[in-house]
Amino acid sequence: MMNFPISKRMASFQESVFAELAQIKNSKLSDGIPMIDLSIGSPDLPPPSFITDELAKSSLNPDLYGYSLTGTNEFHSAVCDYYKSNFGVPLDPDSEVLLLMGSQDGLVHLPMVLCDPDDYILVPDPGYTAYAAGAGMAGAQMYSMPLKKENKFLPDLGGIPEEILLKTKLMILNFPGNPVPAMATEEFYLQAICLAKKYNFVIVHDFAYSELYYEHKPLSFLSVEGAMEVGLEMNSLSKSFNMAGCRVAYAAGNNQLITMLAKFKSNLDYGVFLPVQAAASKALRDQSGFLNSLRDIYRTRRDVLVDGLNEIGWNVSKPEGSMFLWAEVPAPYMSKEFAIELINRANVVVTPGNAFGSWGEGYVRIALVQPEKVLKQAVSNIGQSGILKKVLA
């Protein structure tokens, strides 16, 4: 058997705790044990009919099977209309919007546009795993910005050493976030923008959960004064419209950054299937009330699960946004230990917080990706498993 060499770059992509937990889950499934999987942040709901109808209709057009290369005028205009009506942000469809093949496309590739080896990227910790992948691809160094309960899970920007800031090319923010469903304030964004201007780095805001909120609508980064001078916002239709498999998203913001990322992407891909762009355009202009209904579903799921877990003795806070609970692990458990206990004793799969960074230790991420009936069953399983007796004793 040949021994194939592997690049040094691949050292950044180690098999993670996700694979280990999946192996344990699959072993139980093969034994015929039903599992309740609340670990993956993928919507379990279908897209609304106005999206699938448009996709079906457009897919019958034989003229739409060529390379799209870029975003269509219709798609770019729909993004601009969406931002104007929802956030009061005017955008130029020709220079301030870029089609992405899912927001991860932009988040992973932007560091390769901006960073040289040994430059720094400021990342939230815990944070979405794609941020580390982007840094690894660029050969850049990551500087973790801890998200702590005492700071309402906002990074302490004043605590970043100046020697790091002087070598920083990019800051990544994510509100409401994954895995931490925190909400940012205008004051926080203004502080970040001021720092970016002082030290000449870019801010990218991952806004994938912009439409999944409950009590208060989250701020668009681009709506804050000065944001367009220093950064981009990336958003996806995966979560808002249950279009995860369609791989359609966009970057919006500073025209120089849009041009730079577009140039890079022109060497990587040939665009998104035109019928998918047509369906996405329809979604962004939708006035049917679908998003209100979707929020109602997730709000009910959140309340059912959080209230149920509190009733059985696991104190979990209600998030204001996103599709996740960021649940503090009951002492004396550690994150991974508790996640494995839940699989083995309650047949419930969650993700340990330290899979998203060292500051995630002490938490697990629980995704609201099952119907109410299944979430109630998960609560019942956990309550009957005896896991919490170790805590309550």
N, C-alpha and C positions, 0 to 999 in steps of 0.2 A: 504494500500500500504506500502511495506517495505521501510524503510529509510536506504539505503546502505551507509556505511561509505566510505570515500574517503581518499586517502593518502595525506600526507602533500606535497609530491612531485608534486601532481597535481595542487597545487597553482601556479606553474610556467607556467601552460598552460591555460591561460584565453582566453575566446572568444575574438577575436580581431576585429579591425576596418574592416578587410576583410569581416567578416560575416555580419557586419552592412551594408556595401556597397552592398554586394550581395543581401541582403534583399530588399534594395531600387531598385536595378536593376531588380530583379525578379518581384517585384510589378508592375513595368512599363511594363515588358514583358507580364505579365498576363492581362494587359489592352490593349494588342495588339500594343504597341509602340515598333518599332524596335530599338535596342540598338547596338552601336559600342563598343565592349569590347576590350580595350587596357590595361587591368589591369593585365592579367595573363601572366607570362613568359613561355608559352608553345608553341612550334613551331606549326604553322598552316600548314606547308608543310609536305608532306610524305617523307619517306626515299627513296633514289635512288633505282632503280630496281635491281642493283647488290646486295643490301642488302636483299630486299624482296625475290629475286629469291633464294638466299642462304638459307634464313630462311625457305622458302617453301620446298626446296629440303631436307634440313636436318630434317625438321619436319616429313617427310615421313619415316624416318629410325626408325624402332621400337626399335633399340638398344640404342637410345639416350633419353629415357624417364626415366632413373634412376636418382638418386641423383648425381649431379655433385660434391658436397662437396667443391671443390676448383676450381680455374681457371685451364683450360686445358693448356698443354704445348704450344699448338698452340696460345692460347690467350696471354699468358705471353710473348711468343716470338714476337708476333705482336706488343705488347706494346713497347717492347725493340727496335724493328725495327723502330717504329714510332718516338720514342724519339731520336734515333741515327740520322735518316734522317732529322728530322724537327728541332731539337734543339742541335744536336751535343753532346748529353748526353748518355754515355754508361751505360747500366743497366744490372744487372745479373738477368735473368728470374727466377731463382730458389730462390733468396733471397731478391730481391729489387723490386718486383712487387706483388701486391695482388688484386685479383678480388673483386669488390664491387657490391652490388645490388643497383646501383645508387650512385652518390657521397654523397648524403645525408646520406646514410648508414654509410659511414666512418666519415663524419663530426659530426654526432650526437653521434656516439659510441666512437670515439677517446677520448673525455674528460673522459669517464668512465674508460678508460684504464689508464689514466695519473693522474687524479685528485682525491683528497679526498675532503670531505666537507671543505669549507672555504679556499681552494686553489683558486688562481686567474687565470682567462682566460682573455687575452687581446683581445678584439673584435673590429672590425671597427664599427663605429656608424655614419651614418646608415649602417646596414649590413643585410645580408640574415637571415631570421627568424630562420633557423635551428641552427644557432650558439647559440642562446638563449636556444633552446630546449636541445642541448647537455649539456650546462652548468647546466640547470635545472635537467637533468637526473643524472648528476654527483654530484649534490649538491654543485657545485663550485660557486664562486662569479665571476661576470663579471666586468671588468674594461673597460669602453668605451674609444676608441681612436677616437676622433672626426675627421670626414672627412670634411674639410673646403675648401671653394672655394679659399681663399687666399693662401692655401698650395697646390693648384692643386689637392685637395681631397686625399692627402697622409697623413697618421697619423704623428703627431709630436712626434717621438719616444723620443726625448730629454725632452719632457714635462711629461713623466710618472714618478711619484714619486718613489724614491728608495724603500720605504717601501712596495709598491705594487710589484715592480720587485722582491724583495726578497721572495715574496710568490707566484710568478707566475710559473705555470707549462706549460702553452700553450699560444702561440700567433697565432691568425687566421688572415691571409691576403687573399685578393681576388682581383686580377687584371688581365684583365679587370673585373670590378665588377658588382655586383647586390646588391643594386639598382643603385649604382654610377658607371658609365662606365669609370672610371679613368684608366690610364696606369702607372705602376710603372717603375722606372729607376733602373739600376744596382747599382747606388750609394745608393738608398734607401734600396735595398735588402742587400747590404753589411753592411749597418748600422744595419739592423735588425739582421743579422747573428752575428755580433759582440756583440750585446746586449744579444742574446740568449746564446752565449758561456760564457759571463761574469756572467750571472745570472742563467745559467744551466736550461733553459727551451726549450721546443720544438716549432718549427714553422711548421704550416701546411698551405700550399697555396692552396686555392680553385681556380682551373684553368678551371672551367667549360666552360668559353667563349673563350678558347684559339684560336679557329679557326674563331671566329666572330670578325674580325678586318677590318679596312678600308684603312687607309693610312700607318700605321706602324705595323709590326708584333710584338705582345707582347713577352716579355722575359719569358721563363720558369724559375721559381725559382731555379730548379735543375741545370740550366746551370751556375749559379753564384758560384764563388769560396767559398767553405765552406758550401754550402747549404746541401750537402749530410751528413755532420757531425751532423746537428742539426734538420733535418726535413723531411717532406713528401710533395709531391704534389698530389692532388686528381683531377682527371679529369673524365669527363663523355662523353658518346656518345649521350646523350639526345639532346643537342643543336647543336653540330657539324654535326651530321648525322640524325637529326630528329627522334631519337629512344627513345623518352622520356618514352613511355610506356613499353619499353623492360627492363628497370631497369638494365642497365649494365654500369659499370664504373671500375675505378681502383685507387689504391694508389701506388705511386712509391717513392723510396728514401731510407732513412737510414734502413739498414737491421735489426737492433735491434727493431726499431719501427714497421717495417713490421711484424716481428715475434710476437711482443706483440699484435698487432691488430688482426693478424690471429688467435692467441690463443683465444682471446675474441670472435671473430666471430664464431669459431668452436662450441661455446656453444649456438649460436643464430639461425643459419640458415644452409641450406643444399646446398647452392650455387645457381648459375644461370643456367637456362635451357640450356642444351648443344647446341641446334640449335641456340639460341640467341648468345652464345659465338662464334659459327662458323661464324655467320653473322657479329658480332663485329670484329672478326679477319680480315675478308675480308675488312671491312670498314677501319680499321687502316692501311692496306697495299694498299689502293686504289690509283691508279695513273691516274684516269680518268679525273681529272679536276673538279670533282663534287664540291669540297670545294671552288674553285675559282668562280664557277657559283653561289653557295649559297651566298658567300660574295657579289657578284654583285647584287643579289636580295635585300639583306638587305641594301646595300649601297644606292640603288635607293629608297627604302622605307624611309630610313633615310632622304635623301635629299628632297624627296617629302613632307614629314611631317614637317621637320624643316623649309624649305623654305616657305612652306604654312603658318605655324604658324607665322613666322616673318612678312610675308606680311600682315596679319590681325592685327598686333600690339602686338603679344606675342613674346617677345625676348627669343629665345631658342637656346642654343649652340649645335653644332654638335658633337656627341661623336666620339672618335677614335676607339672604340670597344664595344663589347657586343650587345645585342638586345634591349637595352633600351635607352630612352632619360631621362635625369635627369633635369627636367625643373623647373626653378625658378618660383614660384607662383607670379603673379603680385600683388603688394601692392594695396589695404590694406588687401587682403585676407590672411587667414591662410590655411594650407594645406588641412585639412579635409573639411573646409567650401568650398573651391574652388572645391574639388573633388565632393562634393554633388551638387554644382551649375552646374557642367558639366553634371552630370547625369540628373538632373531635367530640365535643360534648353537647353542642347545641345544633350542629349541622347548619351553621350560619357562617358565611364567608364575608369578611371585611378586610380592609387593607391596613396593616400597621403603619402608623404615622412616620416611623423612621425610614420607610421606603422612599419618602419624599425629601429626606435630608435629616441631619442629626438633631435639629431642633424639633423634629416631629416626634421624637421619643416621648412616651407618656400619653400618646393619643392614637386613635384609630379613625380612619375615614370610612364612613358608611354612606353608600349611594342610594338615593331614593328612586330606584329603578325597578320596583316591583309594585303590583297593585296593593291596595289597602289590606285585603284579606291575607295576602302573603306576608306583609309587614306585621300584621297582628300575630300571625303564626310564628314569625321570627321572635317577637317579644315573648310569646308563650314558651318557645323552645329554650330561650335564654333563662327565663324564670324557672323552668322546671329542671334545667341542667344542673343546678347547684353551684354554678360558677361563682355567683355573687355571695354565696354563703361564706366563702373564704374572706370576703371583704367585710361582710356585715357581722361576722363573729366577734 
